Amino acid sequence: MRRLVLWRHGRTEWNAQHRFQGQTDVPLDEVGQAQAHRAAEVLARLEPTTIVASDLLRTRQTAAALAQVTGLTVQHDPQLRETFAGRWQGLTRDEIKSADGDEFAAWASGDDLRPGGGEKRSEVAQRMLAGVDAVLADSPADAVVVVVTHGGAARAAIGALLELPFDHWAALGVLTNCAWSVLLENDHPLQQPKPRWRLQEYNAGSLPEPLPADGVWPADDR
């Protein structure tokens, strides 16, 4: 079955300063570069077949670390960018709360509003799914596709891929810099009806342990 890895970029100076980056093109800092190279060594063990990344610099730099290890060419897609956050971009959390406290509180709790006049989460999810579907369209049944993206964009995509009700998306925790989540394409014959994807790892820094398929257990575990 196909495997989809959603990988958040490494740390930037703005991450360290708790600034809302959105689509501002901020590069990785030294810590972020080290995170990317360390994570790439682990992710390479999944034997990825495709790497596709947001076209923003921090994701391009992160993806380049995996490309260096695997020898793969990175595709870039602006549909995989972070949420556009309008007037909030470049501001710290405290600055946003001071200027738009009620709006920030509602957005942080999961409401589908426009942060700083920018994009709704549902809109981010829609373009993320379009980007994912585009790369999967040319991927074989055993492909391992690594999508290098951003924290908010990845969470929105995962919520949509798992077909969670929108008001449950907030149950997905904030993603750590350079952490990844792994989804498996669902082919379980006993699970009907079923979503297309199921979550194997979330916000991980290690690889999933091999497990028996759901409902298929060794005789001594029945």
FENGIDA-V868614 format. One record per backbone hydrogen bond with DSSP energy under -0.5 kcal/mol. NH is the residue of the N-H (numbers start at 1). CO is the residue of the C=O. E is the energy in kcal/mol with one decimal. If there is no record, write none. Layout:
# FENGIDA-V868614
nh->{NH/NH}
co->{CO/CO}
e->{E/E}
This chain:
# FENGIDA-V868614
nh->{3/4/5/6/6/7/7/8/8/9/13/16/17/18/19/20/21/24/26/29/33/34/35/36/37/38/39/40/41/42/43/44/45/46/47/49/50/51/52/53/54/59/60/61/62/63/64/65/65/66/67/68/69/70/71/75/77/80/81/85/87/88/89/90/91/93/96/97/98/99/100/101/104/105/106/107/108/109/110/111/113/115/115/117/118/119/124/125/126/127/128/129/130/131/132/133/134/135/136/137/138/139/143/145/145/146/146/147/147/148/148/149/149/154/155/156/157/158/159/160/161/162/163/164/168/169/171/172/173/178/179/180/181/182/183/184/185/186/191/192/197/198/200/201/204/216/217/221/222}
co->{143/183/145/4/181/5/147/6/179/149/27/12/13/15/14/91/19/21/24/11/29/30/31/32/33/34/35/36/37/38/39/40/42/43/44/144/144/73/146/75/148/56/56/57/58/59/60/61/62/62/63/64/65/66/67/51/53/77/78/83/116/85/86/20/88/18/92/93/94/95/96/97/100/101/102/103/104/105/107/106/111/113/119/114/115/84/120/121/122/123/124/125/126/127/128/129/130/131/132/133/135/136/140/3/143/50/144/5/145/52/146/7/147/150/151/152/153/154/155/156/157/158/160/159/165/166/168/169/171/9/176/204/6/201/4/198/2/196/188/190/161/184/182/182/180/213/215/218/219}
e->{-2.7/-3.0/-3.2/-0.6/-2.6/-0.7/-3.1/-0.5/-2.6/-1.4/-0.6/-2.0/-1.5/-1.3/-2.8/-2.9/-0.8/-2.4/-1.6/-2.1/-2.4/-2.1/-2.6/-2.4/-2.0/-2.3/-2.8/-2.3/-1.4/-1.0/-3.0/-2.1/-1.6/-2.0/-1.8/-2.5/-1.6/-0.6/-2.6/-2.9/-2.2/-0.7/-2.3/-2.8/-1.4/-2.9/-2.0/-1.0/-0.6/-1.0/-2.4/-2.1/-1.2/-2.5/-2.7/-2.5/-2.8/-1.9/-1.5/-0.6/-2.1/-2.3/-1.4/-3.3/-2.3/-1.2/-2.4/-2.7/-2.1/-1.8/-3.5/-0.6/-2.9/-2.3/-2.2/-2.4/-3.0/-1.4/-1.4/-2.3/-1.6/-0.8/-0.8/-2.0/-1.5/-2.9/-2.0/-2.8/-1.8/-2.0/-2.5/-2.7/-1.6/-2.1/-2.6/-3.0/-1.8/-1.6/-2.3/-1.7/-0.8/-2.0/-1.8/-2.6/-0.5/-2.8/-0.6/-3.7/-0.6/-2.8/-0.6/-2.7/-0.7/-2.8/-2.1/-2.1/-2.3/-2.7/-2.4/-2.0/-3.1/-2.3/-1.2/-2.3/-2.5/-1.9/-1.9/-2.0/-0.5/-1.7/-2.2/-2.0/-2.1/-1.9/-3.0/-2.5/-2.6/-3.7/-1.1/-1.0/-0.7/-2.0/-3.1/-1.7/-3.5/-2.3/-0.6/-2.1/-1.2}
